[in-house]
Structure formats: structure tokens, C-alpha cells
């Protein structure tokens, strides 16, 4: 995989909620740490996403913020 985004995290597909136009995908990137993304249904179908499959969270943004409590 070659991408220009610097922020990518390997994970495992934990949940898939398909919709008419979009699909909600939850990836677990560490024990108890999940990231949820909404992607097009077409993209989810093309990637053949399934529970347990390895995938990447890719963050491409002009700003990435850090916060503390």
C-alpha cells in the first residue's frame, strides 16, 4: 500500500453496519481502542470488508489536534 497520508493505523474490522448509500466500519487498532469511519457502500463492497479482516485507518487532514483532560 502506497499512500501520501502520514497517519495510518493498522487494525481489525470489528463491526460493519451497511446502509443504502454508506457503510459504518469500526476498526480496533489496539485492545479496547476503536476508530469508526463512514465510507461509501461501494468502497466497502470493493474492499470485501468482513469481520476480522485487517484494514488500515488512514487520516488525511490539514490539522491533527491533541488534547488533554
Secondary structure, 3 states (H helix, E strand, C coil): CCCCCCEEEEEEEEEEEECCCEEEEEEEEECCEEEEEEEEHHHHHHCCCCCCCEEEEEECCCCCCCCCC
